[in-house]
């Protein structure tokens, strides 16, 4: 966010925007790590793995079901 007035404001809308931006930046970082997973060292891979497990735990039931089905299908492909 490049607008300095938004960063200096303490209003609830400003705080919500900041939280959303940080969350989106974090998701962008995770996506970038996934796109370059073959270049991650063991520690960075482990950190990413833990972060992904946390994300699964935060999903609602419907999205957890969708993610679970994807994981089951991927596991079957690896057998």
SULJO-V919212 format. One record per helix or strand of 3 or more residues. SS is the DSSP state (A for helix, B for strand). FROM is the first residue (numbers start at 1). LEN is the number of residues. Records with the same first field share a line. If there is no record, write none. Layout:
# SULJO-V919212
SS=FROM-LEN ; FROM-LEN
This chain:
# SULJO-V919212
A=4-5 ; 12-24 ; 37-3 ; 42-17 ; 61-18
